Amino acid sequence: MSSAQRDKEKLAVYALTMPGRLVAEKIVQGLGAELFLTERLSVQSQLPNKTMKGICGKLSETWDNYSGHIIIAATGLVVRAICPYIKDKKSDPAVVTLGQDGRYVISLLSGHLGGGNELAKKVALVTGGIPIINTATDIASKPAMEVLARDLGLIIEDFGPLAAVSRELSEGAKVPVYDPHGFLLPHLTAWEESFPPLESTEELLSISQEDKQVPFIYVDYIVRPLAPGALVIRPPALAVGMGCHHSVELNDLKSLLFDTLGEFNLSPLSLSVISTAEIRGSEPAILELSRVLDRPLVVQPMDSLAEVETPNPSDTVFKRIGVFSVCEAAAQLAARMGPILVPKRKNKKATCAIALMNYSS
């Protein structure tokens, strides 16, 4: 289960000692967390709680069910307890640990994407303690790129280069950014000295071919050969319009779409929406494509499709369903009348077109 799939407000707090129980109860009342206590402490609490024999066994049951775990215990004990369940920074829940006096509140795991740093601050406010946050970019007062990308609806293609980018920022170095469509750079103005823009593809190619493999950030829907140091971030920039025959199969749609994306060097991660005509909106394969790709399906009224002028109108389509275009018109409507990037492509069962999202309207 990923951090995005968990209930962002579902927190668990655990206590093992009497003073820890009192701190835990304060946290429960302040943050609305669910309380877990040992059997000895459970009967002494006036708050609703769930019993546990020990923290290790209980975490095996609760780990994937809560967005944050607040554990009142020695840090070493907590490290050993959570170790079997840690997977990666994209999916681990936040873990915050504090002593039974509530004084020092440590963001231990998933400080950025999992929200551990923010949770530590909230817990510290409740207990009157001090949040301890030691993620490098926070200490250096630089943005956490994975958090910023997530909040902007951007997708990091591979988290591998993220460590090098974060290291450069934490050491005060500059991290160049190639962002020709302005998805990220306008949100970096507070740190503009740290993020010099790459103004052209020539600059991009130059830095991507350097022997030192300087870490840099690439924000675009175009797939290019890049050096391993590139942190590739995909914007939700593409609207795909699809037409199809009745009873089309999913593989017909997928093969056409992915062949088209590959032909034009477009990233599937940049797909923002799937769009089709209302007469095809209930086709099982169209619905399944939306589900498989985890992208919303927008069904366009026939009257709206008829009003869009497209590059490749079809008399055959008009005779069959009363409009001159499905895929191109649907793509442009879903893209808020953004330009067509890929005109109609087709196979025996489906048609496909891709438009660039217009975020100015």
BADO-431806 format. One record per residue (C-alpha): x, y, z; residue in three letters. Coordinates in steps of 0.2 Angstrom, whole numbers, plus 5000, padded with zeros to 4 digits. Layout:
residues N
+------+------+------+------+
|   px |   py |   pz | code |
+------+------+------+------+
|    X |    Y |    Z |  Ala |
...
+------+------+------+------+
//
This chain:
residues 361
+------+------+------+------+
|   px |   py |   pz | code |
+------+------+------+------+
| 5000 | 5000 | 5000 |  Met |
| 5007 | 5017 | 4995 |  Ser |
| 5007 | 5032 | 5006 |  Ser |
| 4994 | 5040 | 4994 |  Ala |
| 4982 | 5026 | 4997 |  Gln |
| 4982 | 5027 | 5016 |  Arg |
| 4970 | 5039 | 5025 |  Asp |
| 4980 | 5054 | 5027 |  Lys |
| 4972 | 5057 | 5044 |  Glu |
| 4973 | 5040 | 5051 |  Lys |
| 4986 | 5040 | 5065 |  Leu |
| 4991 | 5027 | 5078 |  Ala |
| 4999 | 5031 | 5095 |  Val |
| 5008 | 5017 | 5105 |  Tyr |
| 5013 | 5018 | 5124 |  Ala |
| 5022 | 5005 | 5134 |  Leu |
| 5024 | 5014 | 5151 |  Thr |
| 5013 | 5024 | 5163 |  Met |
| 5021 | 5041 | 5159 |  Pro |
| 5020 | 5036 | 5141 |  Gly |
| 5002 | 5033 | 5142 |  Arg |
| 4998 | 5050 | 5149 |  Leu |
| 5008 | 5058 | 5134 |  Val |
| 4999 | 5046 | 5122 |  Ala |
| 4982 | 5051 | 5129 |  Glu |
| 4986 | 5069 | 5126 |  Lys |
| 4991 | 5066 | 5108 |  Ile |
| 4975 | 5056 | 5105 |  Val |
| 4965 | 5071 | 5112 |  Gln |
| 4975 | 5083 | 5101 |  Gly |
| 4977 | 5074 | 5085 |  Leu |
| 4963 | 5061 | 5085 |  Gly |
| 4974 | 5046 | 5084 |  Ala |
| 4969 | 5029 | 5089 |  Glu |
| 4977 | 5023 | 5105 |  Leu |
| 4987 | 5006 | 5108 |  Phe |
| 4992 | 5001 | 5125 |  Leu |
| 4999 | 4986 | 5134 |  Thr |
| 4986 | 4976 | 5143 |  Glu |
| 4992 | 4983 | 5160 |  Arg |
| 4990 | 5001 | 5154 |  Leu |
| 4974 | 4998 | 5144 |  Ser |
| 4963 | 4995 | 5160 |  Val |
| 4970 | 5011 | 5168 |  Gln |
| 4965 | 5023 | 5153 |  Ser |
| 4949 | 5032 | 5152 |  Gln |
| 4950 | 5034 | 5133 |  Leu |
| 4945 | 5021 | 5121 |  Pro |
| 4960 | 5010 | 5116 |  Asn |
| 4966 | 4994 | 5109 |  Lys |
| 4977 | 4982 | 5118 |  Thr |
| 4993 | 4975 | 5113 |  Met |
| 5006 | 4963 | 5120 |  Lys |
| 5021 | 4972 | 5113 |  Gly |
| 5025 | 4984 | 5099 |  Ile |
| 5033 | 4972 | 5087 |  Cys |
| 5018 | 4961 | 5086 |  Gly |
| 5006 | 4975 | 5085 |  Lys |
| 5015 | 4984 | 5071 |  Leu |
| 5014 | 4968 | 5060 |  Ser |
| 4995 | 4971 | 5061 |  Glu |
| 4994 | 4990 | 5059 |  Thr |
| 5009 | 4995 | 5048 |  Trp |
| 4999 | 4996 | 5032 |  Asp |
| 4983 | 5003 | 5040 |  Asn |
| 4989 | 5020 | 5046 |  Tyr |
| 4997 | 5035 | 5038 |  Ser |
| 5007 | 5038 | 5053 |  Gly |
| 5014 | 5029 | 5069 |  His |
| 5018 | 5038 | 5084 |  Ile |
| 5028 | 5027 | 5096 |  Ile |
| 5032 | 5032 | 5114 |  Ile |
| 5047 | 5022 | 5117 |  Ala |
| 5066 | 5022 | 5116 |  Ala |
| 5072 | 5026 | 5099 |  Thr |
| 5083 | 5010 | 5098 |  Gly |
| 5068 | 4999 | 5102 |  Leu |
| 5057 | 5008 | 5089 |  Val |
| 5071 | 5006 | 5076 |  Val |
| 5071 | 4987 | 5079 |  Arg |
| 5052 | 4986 | 5079 |  Ala |
| 5049 | 4994 | 5062 |  Ile |
| 5064 | 4987 | 5053 |  Cys |
| 5055 | 4971 | 5046 |  Pro |
| 5041 | 4982 | 5038 |  Tyr |
| 5052 | 4996 | 5030 |  Ile |
| 5050 | 4995 | 5011 |  Lys |
| 5054 | 5011 | 5002 |  Asp |
| 5051 | 5030 | 5004 |  Lys |
| 5037 | 5030 | 4991 |  Lys |
| 5026 | 5018 | 5002 |  Ser |
| 5032 | 5018 | 5020 |  Asp |
| 5021 | 5027 | 5033 |  Pro |
| 5027 | 5041 | 5044 |  Ala |
| 5035 | 5035 | 5060 |  Val |
| 5038 | 5047 | 5074 |  Val |
| 5046 | 5042 | 5091 |  Thr |
| 5047 | 5052 | 5107 |  Leu |
| 5052 | 5048 | 5125 |  Gly |
| 5039 | 5046 | 5139 |  Gln |
| 5041 | 5064 | 5144 |  Asp |
| 5036 | 5071 | 5127 |  Gly |
| 5051 | 5082 | 5126 |  Arg |
| 5060 | 5077 | 5110 |  Tyr |
| 5049 | 5072 | 5095 |  Val |
| 5059 | 5063 | 5082 |  Ile |
| 5054 | 5061 | 5064 |  Ser |
| 5061 | 5044 | 5061 |  Leu |
| 5054 | 5038 | 5045 |  Leu |
| 5046 | 5045 | 5029 |  Ser |
| 5050 | 5063 | 5034 |  Gly |
| 5045 | 5069 | 5017 |  His |
| 5033 | 5059 | 5006 |  Leu |
| 5026 | 5050 | 5021 |  Gly |
| 5023 | 5067 | 5031 |  Gly |
| 5034 | 5062 | 5046 |  Gly |
| 5042 | 5079 | 5048 |  Asn |
| 5025 | 5088 | 5048 |  Glu |
| 5018 | 5075 | 5060 |  Leu |
| 5033 | 5077 | 5072 |  Ala |
| 5029 | 5096 | 5072 |  Lys |
| 5011 | 5093 | 5076 |  Lys |
| 5015 | 5080 | 5090 |  Val |
| 5027 | 5092 | 5097 |  Ala |
| 5014 | 5106 | 5098 |  Leu |
| 5003 | 5094 | 5108 |  Val |
| 5016 | 5088 | 5120 |  Thr |
| 5025 | 5105 | 5122 |  Gly |
| 5041 | 5096 | 5115 |  Gly |
| 5054 | 5100 | 5102 |  Ile |
| 5052 | 5092 | 5085 |  Pro |
| 5069 | 5084 | 5079 |  Ile |
| 5070 | 5084 | 5060 |  Ile |
| 5086 | 5080 | 5052 |  Asn |
| 5083 | 5077 | 5034 |  Thr |
| 5097 | 5086 | 5024 |  Ala |
| 5086 | 5098 | 5013 |  Thr |
| 5076 | 5104 | 5028 |  Asp |
| 5092 | 5108 | 5038 |  Ile |
| 5098 | 5117 | 5023 |  Ala |
| 5082 | 5126 | 5020 |  Ser |
| 5080 | 5119 | 5003 |  Lys |
| 5064 | 5111 | 4995 |  Pro |
| 5062 | 5092 | 4996 |  Ala |
| 5059 | 5088 | 4977 |  Met |
| 5049 | 5073 | 4980 |  Glu |
| 5036 | 5083 | 4991 |  Val |
| 5036 | 5098 | 4979 |  Leu |
| 5033 | 5086 | 4964 |  Ala |
| 5019 | 5077 | 4973 |  Arg |
| 5010 | 5093 | 4978 |  Asp |
| 5011 | 5100 | 4960 |  Leu |
| 5004 | 5084 | 4953 |  Gly |
| 5020 | 5079 | 4945 |  Leu |
| 5027 | 5062 | 4944 |  Ile |
| 5045 | 5057 | 4948 |  Ile |
| 5050 | 5044 | 4935 |  Glu |
| 5064 | 5036 | 4945 |  Asp |
| 5068 | 5040 | 4963 |  Phe |
| 5086 | 5034 | 4960 |  Gly |
| 5094 | 5051 | 4956 |  Pro |
| 5084 | 5060 | 4970 |  Leu |
| 5098 | 5057 | 4983 |  Ala |
| 5111 | 5065 | 4972 |  Ala |
| 5100 | 5080 | 4969 |  Val |
| 5096 | 5082 | 4988 |  Ser |
| 5114 | 5080 | 4992 |  Arg |
| 5119 | 5094 | 4980 |  Glu |
| 5106 | 5106 | 4987 |  Leu |
| 5110 | 5102 | 5005 |  Ser |
| 5129 | 5106 | 5002 |  Glu |
| 5124 | 5122 | 4994 |  Gly |
| 5127 | 5117 | 4976 |  Ala |
| 5117 | 5122 | 4961 |  Lys |
| 5105 | 5110 | 4952 |  Val |
| 5101 | 5115 | 4935 |  Pro |
| 5083 | 5113 | 4929 |  Val |
| 5076 | 5110 | 4911 |  Tyr |
| 5058 | 5114 | 4912 |  Asp |
| 5053 | 5122 | 4895 |  Pro |
| 5034 | 5122 | 4899 |  His |
| 5036 | 5130 | 4917 |  Gly |
| 5028 | 5116 | 4927 |  Phe |
| 5041 | 5117 | 4941 |  Leu |
| 5052 | 5132 | 4940 |  Leu |
| 5039 | 5145 | 4944 |  Pro |
| 5038 | 5136 | 4961 |  His |
| 5056 | 5137 | 4964 |  Leu |
| 5058 | 5156 | 4965 |  Thr |
| 5061 | 5156 | 4983 |  Ala |
| 5077 | 5146 | 4980 |  Trp |
| 5081 | 5153 | 4962 |  Glu |
| 5099 | 5154 | 4965 |  Glu |
| 5100 | 5135 | 4968 |  Ser |
| 5090 | 5131 | 4952 |  Phe |
| 5098 | 5139 | 4937 |  Pro |
| 5087 | 5136 | 4922 |  Pro |
| 5093 | 5126 | 4906 |  Leu |
| 5086 | 5138 | 4893 |  Glu |
| 5088 | 5127 | 4877 |  Ser |
| 5090 | 5109 | 4872 |  Thr |
| 5108 | 5112 | 4867 |  Glu |
| 5111 | 5116 | 4886 |  Glu |
| 5102 | 5101 | 4891 |  Leu |
| 5112 | 5090 | 4879 |  Leu |
| 5128 | 5098 | 4885 |  Ser |
| 5125 | 5095 | 4903 |  Ile |
| 5118 | 5077 | 4900 |  Ser |
| 5134 | 5072 | 4891 |  Gln |
| 5146 | 5079 | 4904 |  Glu |
| 5158 | 5066 | 4911 |  Asp |
| 5155 | 5071 | 4929 |  Lys |
| 5137 | 5067 | 4927 |  Gln |
| 5131 | 5083 | 4936 |  Val |
| 5114 | 5080 | 4944 |  Pro |
| 5100 | 5090 | 4936 |  Phe |
| 5081 | 5090 | 4935 |  Ile |
| 5072 | 5087 | 4919 |  Tyr |
| 5054 | 5091 | 4918 |  Val |
| 5045 | 5087 | 4902 |  Asp |
| 5033 | 5075 | 4894 |  Tyr |
| 5046 | 5071 | 4880 |  Ile |
| 5056 | 5055 | 4882 |  Val |
| 5075 | 5059 | 4878 |  Arg |
| 5091 | 5050 | 4881 |  Pro |
| 5098 | 5058 | 4897 |  Leu |
| 5113 | 5055 | 4908 |  Ala |
| 5110 | 5044 | 4924 |  Pro |
| 5111 | 5060 | 4935 |  Gly |
| 5095 | 5067 | 4928 |  Ala |
| 5080 | 5067 | 4940 |  Leu |
| 5066 | 5065 | 4927 |  Val |
| 5049 | 5072 | 4932 |  Ile |
| 5034 | 5070 | 4921 |  Arg |
| 5020 | 5083 | 4921 |  Pro |
| 5002 | 5079 | 4918 |  Pro |
| 5003 | 5087 | 4901 |  Ala |
| 4994 | 5075 | 4889 |  Leu |
| 4976 | 5072 | 4885 |  Ala |
| 4972 | 5057 | 4874 |  Val |
| 4957 | 5055 | 4864 |  Gly |
| 4951 | 5038 | 4859 |  Met |
| 4938 | 5032 | 4847 |  Gly |
| 4933 | 5013 | 4845 |  Cys |
| 4922 | 5001 | 4837 |  His |
| 4908 | 4993 | 4848 |  His |
| 4915 | 4978 | 4858 |  Ser |
| 4933 | 4983 | 4856 |  Val |
| 4945 | 4974 | 4867 |  Glu |
| 4957 | 4982 | 4879 |  Leu |
| 4973 | 4976 | 4870 |  Asn |
| 4967 | 4985 | 4854 |  Asp |
| 4966 | 5001 | 4864 |  Leu |
| 4982 | 4998 | 4874 |  Lys |
| 4993 | 4993 | 4859 |  Ser |
| 4987 | 5008 | 4849 |  Leu |
| 4990 | 5020 | 4863 |  Leu |
| 5007 | 5014 | 4868 |  Phe |
| 5013 | 5012 | 4850 |  Asp |
| 5008 | 5030 | 4847 |  Thr |
| 5017 | 5036 | 4863 |  Leu |
| 5033 | 5027 | 4858 |  Gly |
| 5032 | 5033 | 4840 |  Glu |
| 5032 | 5052 | 4846 |  Phe |
| 5043 | 5049 | 4861 |  Asn |
| 5030 | 5054 | 4874 |  Leu |
| 5030 | 5048 | 4892 |  Ser |
| 5015 | 5037 | 4898 |  Pro |
| 5017 | 5045 | 4915 |  Leu |
| 5012 | 5062 | 4907 |  Ser |
| 4995 | 5056 | 4902 |  Leu |
| 4983 | 5066 | 4912 |  Ser |
| 4966 | 5061 | 4905 |  Val |
| 4957 | 5049 | 4893 |  Ile |
| 4943 | 5056 | 4883 |  Ser |
| 4930 | 5048 | 4871 |  Thr |
| 4913 | 5051 | 4864 |  Ala |
| 4898 | 5048 | 4875 |  Glu |
| 4892 | 5034 | 4864 |  Ile |
| 4908 | 5025 | 4869 |  Arg |
| 4909 | 5030 | 4887 |  Gly |
| 4902 | 5014 | 4893 |  Ser |
| 4912 | 5002 | 4883 |  Glu |
| 4920 | 4990 | 4895 |  Pro |
| 4937 | 4991 | 4886 |  Ala |
| 4937 | 5010 | 4888 |  Ile |
| 4933 | 5009 | 4906 |  Leu |
| 4946 | 4996 | 4909 |  Glu |
| 4959 | 5006 | 4901 |  Leu |
| 4955 | 5021 | 4912 |  Ser |
| 4957 | 5009 | 4927 |  Arg |
| 4973 | 5001 | 4922 |  Val |
| 4981 | 5017 | 4918 |  Leu |
| 4974 | 5025 | 4934 |  Asp |
| 4968 | 5040 | 4924 |  Arg |
| 4951 | 5048 | 4924 |  Pro |
| 4939 | 5045 | 4909 |  Leu |
| 4930 | 5061 | 4902 |  Val |
| 4915 | 5057 | 4891 |  Val |
| 4912 | 5071 | 4878 |  Gln |
| 4894 | 5075 | 4873 |  Pro |
| 4891 | 5073 | 4854 |  Met |
| 4886 | 5091 | 4852 |  Asp |
| 4903 | 5097 | 4859 |  Ser |
| 4913 | 5085 | 4848 |  Leu |
| 4903 | 5092 | 4833 |  Ala |
| 4909 | 5110 | 4837 |  Glu |
| 4928 | 5106 | 4836 |  Val |
| 4937 | 5108 | 4820 |  Glu |
| 4950 | 5095 | 4818 |  Thr |
| 4965 | 5091 | 4807 |  Pro |
| 4957 | 5075 | 4800 |  Asn |
| 4938 | 5075 | 4799 |  Pro |
| 4930 | 5059 | 4792 |  Ser |
| 4915 | 5058 | 4782 |  Asp |
| 4914 | 5040 | 4786 |  Thr |
| 4913 | 5044 | 4805 |  Val |
| 4900 | 5057 | 4802 |  Phe |
| 4889 | 5045 | 4792 |  Lys |
| 4890 | 5033 | 4806 |  Arg |
| 4888 | 5043 | 4822 |  Ile |
| 4885 | 5061 | 4816 |  Gly |
| 4901 | 5070 | 4820 |  Val |
| 4917 | 5072 | 4809 |  Phe |
| 4929 | 5067 | 4823 |  Ser |
| 4930 | 5057 | 4839 |  Val |
| 4948 | 5055 | 4845 |  Cys |
| 4955 | 5072 | 4839 |  Glu |
| 4940 | 5082 | 4845 |  Ala |
| 4939 | 5072 | 4861 |  Ala |
| 4958 | 5075 | 4865 |  Ala |
| 4956 | 5094 | 4862 |  Gln |
| 4941 | 5096 | 4872 |  Leu |
| 4949 | 5086 | 4887 |  Ala |
| 4965 | 5097 | 4884 |  Ala |
| 4955 | 5113 | 4886 |  Arg |
| 4957 | 5116 | 4867 |  Met |
| 4976 | 5114 | 4869 |  Gly |
| 4985 | 5110 | 4852 |  Pro |
| 4986 | 5093 | 4844 |  Ile |
| 5003 | 5085 | 4847 |  Leu |
| 4998 | 5068 | 4838 |  Val |
| 4985 | 5068 | 4825 |  Pro |
| 4974 | 5053 | 4822 |  Lys |
| 4982 | 5036 | 4823 |  Arg |
| 4972 | 5020 | 4820 |  Lys |
| 4972 | 5001 | 4820 |  Asn |
| 4958 | 4990 | 4815 |  Lys |
| 4947 | 4993 | 4830 |  Lys |
| 4952 | 5010 | 4837 |  Ala |
| 4958 | 5028 | 4834 |  Thr |
| 4969 | 5038 | 4845 |  Cys |
| 4975 | 5057 | 4846 |  Ala |
| 4985 | 5066 | 4859 |  Ile |
| 4984 | 5085 | 4863 |  Ala |
| 4994 | 5096 | 4875 |  Leu |
| 4985 | 5102 | 4890 |  Met |
| 4981 | 5120 | 4890 |  Asn |
| 4984 | 5126 | 4908 |  Tyr |
| 4981 | 5145 | 4904 |  Ser |
| 4962 | 5144 | 4902 |  Ser |
+------+------+------+------+
//
